Amino acid sequence: MIAANYTAVRNNLKSYCDMASQGETVLVTRKENKNVVVLSLDQYNEMEKAYRNANYLLKLDRSFAQLDAGKGQAHDLIEGD
């Protein structure tokens, strides 16, 4: 991870974007505002996928807990044509 202040990033935006597109994470520090992170679209997509997968697994865990607690219902399978 590379940390740089806002002014340095603003003055050298292309260089920092190039670093991010090559897999480097860039932390942009700002004095009176919250810091931000610049990362590649591929890294962002991987993080989003991991987040969605974690939420899906959490839903599955809750569903299994409900079944174990006897809160499930049995249904007959519907046969297609």
Backbone as CSV, one residue per row, in Angstrom:
resi,resn,N_x,N_y,N_z,CA_x,CA_y,CA_z,C_x,C_y,C_z
1,MET,0.852,-1.177,0.000,0.000,0.000,0.000,0.892,1.234,0.000
2,ILE,0.498,2.170,-0.816,1.200,3.450,-0.901,0.293,4.521,-0.299
3,ALA,0.844,5.349,0.558,0.095,6.467,1.128,0.662,7.763,0.567
4,ALA,-0.241,8.628,0.163,0.172,9.937,-0.353,-0.891,10.960,0.025
5,ASN,-0.450,12.191,0.191,-1.441,13.208,0.519,-2.191,13.641,-0.750
6,TYR,-3.289,14.303,-0.525,-4.185,14.693,-1.611,-3.466,15.507,-2.684
7,THR,-2.636,16.447,-2.271,-1.949,17.318,-3.224,-1.009,16.520,-4.123
8,ALA,-0.280,15.584,-3.548,0.640,14.769,-4.345,-0.135,13.930,-5.356
9,VAL,-1.253,13.383,-4.931,-2.069,12.569,-5.846,-2.651,13.453,-6.946
10,ARG,-3.157,14.611,-6.579,-3.722,15.531,-7.565,-2.679,15.937,-8.600
11,ASN,-1.475,16.234,-8.144,-0.424,16.689,-9.053,0.155,15.570,-9.913
12,ASN,0.000,14.330,-9.487,0.559,13.184,-10.212,-0.493,12.101,-10.407
13,LEU,-1.703,12.504,-10.737,-2.823,11.569,-10.808,-2.552,10.397,-11.739
14,LYS,-1.975,10.650,-12.902,-1.713,9.571,-13.844,-0.801,8.516,-13.231
15,SER,0.247,8.939,-12.567,1.192,7.995,-11.947,0.498,7.137,-10.894
16,TYR,-0.320,7.765,-10.063,-1.006,7.014,-9.016,-2.072,6.088,-9.606
17,CYS,-2.744,6.522,-10.657,-3.712,5.644,-11.329,-2.997,4.457,-11.967
18,ASP,-1.828,4.706,-12.546,-1.035,3.613,-13.124,-0.643,2.607,-12.048
19,MET,-0.229,3.102,-10.886,0.134,2.204,-9.779,-1.066,1.364,-9.356
20,ALA,-2.221,2.020,-9.244,-3.428,1.301,-8.839,-3.813,0.253,-9.878
21,SER,-3.686,0.590,-11.149,-4.070,-0.360,-12.194,-3.117,-1.547,-12.254
22,GLN,-1.925,-1.399,-11.673,-0.962,-2.494,-11.618,-1.060,-3.286,-10.308
23,GLY,-2.132,-3.057,-9.550,-2.372,-3.845,-8.345,-1.994,-3.189,-7.040
24,GLU,-1.426,-2.010,-7.094,-1.046,-1.303,-5.864,-2.272,-0.578,-5.309
25,THR,-2.424,-0.586,-3.996,-3.493,0.167,-3.352,-2.925,1.510,-2.924
26,VAL,-3.633,2.583,-3.244,-3.156,3.933,-2.929,-4.088,4.546,-1.885
27,LEU,-3.534,4.887,-0.740,-4.273,5.571,0.317,-4.046,7.063,0.149
28,VAL,-5.122,7.800,-0.035,-5.029,9.253,-0.199,-5.417,9.887,1.132
29,THR,-4.436,10.531,1.762,-4.692,11.170,3.053,-5.153,12.604,2.814
30,ARG,-6.129,13.018,3.631,-6.671,14.375,3.520,-6.754,14.968,4.912
31,LYS,-6.358,16.208,5.048,-6.253,16.834,6.361,-7.560,16.855,7.136
32,GLU,-8.577,17.451,6.576,-9.793,17.674,7.355,-10.957,16.816,6.880
33,ASN,-10.702,15.869,6.000,-11.737,14.968,5.516,-11.274,13.535,5.735
34,LYS,-12.194,12.611,5.559,-11.822,11.208,5.687,-10.901,10.808,4.543
35,ASN,-9.973,9.918,4.843,-9.066,9.412,3.826,-9.828,8.534,2.839
36,VAL,-9.291,8.391,1.639,-9.910,7.551,0.619,-8.855,6.598,0.056
37,VAL,-9.339,5.561,-0.623,-8.456,4.558,-1.201,-8.716,4.486,-2.700
38,VAL,-7.641,4.402,-3.474,-7.732,4.207,-4.918,-7.212,2.804,-5.193
39,LEU,-8.016,2.012,-5.896,-7.593,0.666,-6.255,-8.141,0.312,-7.622
40,SER,-7.601,-0.734,-8.201,-8.017,-1.120,-9.549,-9.437,-1.676,-9.538
41,LEU,-10.061,-1.653,-10.698,-11.404,-2.205,-10.824,-11.393,-3.698,-10.515
42,ASP,-10.340,-4.394,-10.917,-10.240,-5.827,-10.622,-10.216,-6.084,-9.117
43,GLN,-9.429,-5.291,-8.385,-9.387,-5.430,-6.928,-10.750,-5.124,-6.313
44,TYR,-11.385,-4.089,-6.801,-12.711,-3.718,-6.284,-13.706,-4.844,-6.529
45,ASN,-13.712,-5.391,-7.736,-14.634,-6.476,-8.063,-14.385,-7.702,-7.197
46,GLU,-13.122,-8.015,-6.922,-12.804,-9.141,-6.038,-13.347,-8.903,-4.638
47,MET,-13.205,-7.677,-4.141,-13.716,-7.354,-2.811,-15.235,-7.458,-2.773
48,GLU,-15.904,-6.958,-3.802,-17.361,-7.041,-3.867,-17.822,-8.494,-3.914
49,LYS,-17.134,-9.320,-4.695,-17.489,-10.737,-4.796,-17.316,-11.425,-3.444
50,ALA,-16.213,-11.150,-2.764,-15.972,-11.740,-1.448,-17.055,-11.302,-0.458
51,TYR,-17.459,-10.047,-0.526,-18.507,-9.524,0.360,-19.841,-10.220,0.088
52,ARG,-20.196,-10.353,-1.198,-21.449,-11.030,-1.548,-21.416,-12.493,-1.124
53,ASN,-20.279,-13.154,-1.321,-20.158,-14.551,-0.912,-20.296,-14.701,0.594
54,ALA,-19.692,-13.799,1.348,-19.792,-13.849,2.806,-21.245,-13.669,3.247
55,ASN,-21.959,-12.745,2.620,-23.378,-12.550,2.958,-24.206,-13.776,2.612
56,TYR,-23.919,-14.397,1.476,-24.639,-15.604,1.066,-24.388,-16.736,2.063
57,LEU,-23.147,-16.911,2.467,-22.838,-17.962,3.439,-23.506,-17.692,4.780
58,LEU,-23.604,-16.438,5.168,-24.297,-16.081,6.406,-25.774,-16.447,6.319
59,LYS,-26.398,-16.182,5.162,-27.801,-16.562,4.970,-27.966,-18.076,5.066
60,LEU,-27.042,-18.814,4.456,-27.107,-20.274,4.538,-26.987,-20.747,5.984
61,ASP,-26.061,-20.168,6.732,-25.900,-20.541,8.143,-27.177,-20.283,8.937
62,ARG,-27.813,-19.141,8.692,-29.070,-18.840,9.395,-30.157,-19.824,8.998
63,SER,-30.187,-20.193,7.723,-31.202,-21.144,7.254,-30.998,-22.510,7.891
64,PHE,-29.756,-22.964,7.953,-29.487,-24.259,8.590,-29.834,-24.222,10.068
65,ALA,-29.576,-23.097,10.723,-29.929,-22.955,12.142,-31.439,-23.033,12.325
66,GLN,-32.192,-22.413,11.412,-33.654,-22.491,11.483,-34.132,-23.925,11.287
67,LEU,-33.534,-24.637,10.335,-33.905,-26.037,10.121,-33.590,-26.875,11.351
68,ASP,-32.411,-26.660,11.940,-32.028,-27.399,13.143,-32.960,-27.105,14.308
69,ALA,-33.542,-25.910,14.339,-34.464,-25.525,15.408,-35.890,-25.993,15.121
70,GLY,-36.065,-26.739,14.040,-37.394,-27.263,13.717,-38.315,-26.271,13.061
71,LYS,-37.798,-25.235,12.476,-38.635,-24.208,11.863,-38.802,-24.394,10.358
72,GLY,-38.384,-25.552,9.832,-38.509,-25.794,8.401,-39.834,-26.467,8.059
73,GLN,-40.158,-26.471,6.783,-41.367,-27.130,6.301,-40.988,-28.081,5.176
74,ALA,-41.617,-29.271,5.167,-41.371,-30.240,4.108,-42.352,-29.989,2.953
75,HIS,-41.864,-30.102,1.731,-42.688,-29.929,0.558,-42.398,-31.070,-0.417
76,ASP,-43.413,-31.444,-1.181,-43.192,-32.438,-2.221,-42.522,-31.773,-3.407
77,LEU,-41.697,-32.533,-4.109,-41.054,-32.015,-5.304,-42.074,-31.910,-6.422
78,ILE,-41.979,-30.874,-7.195,-42.877,-30.690,-8.338,-42.177,-31.239,-9.577
79,GLU,-42.794,-32.194,-10.208,-42.235,-32.813,-11.407,-42.549,-31.942,-12.612
80,GLY,-41.563,-31.721,-13.465,-41.789,-30.976,-14.708,-42.300,-31.900,-15.790
81,ASP,-42.765,-31.343,-16.903,-43.276,-32.166,-18.003,-42.209,-32.948,-18.678
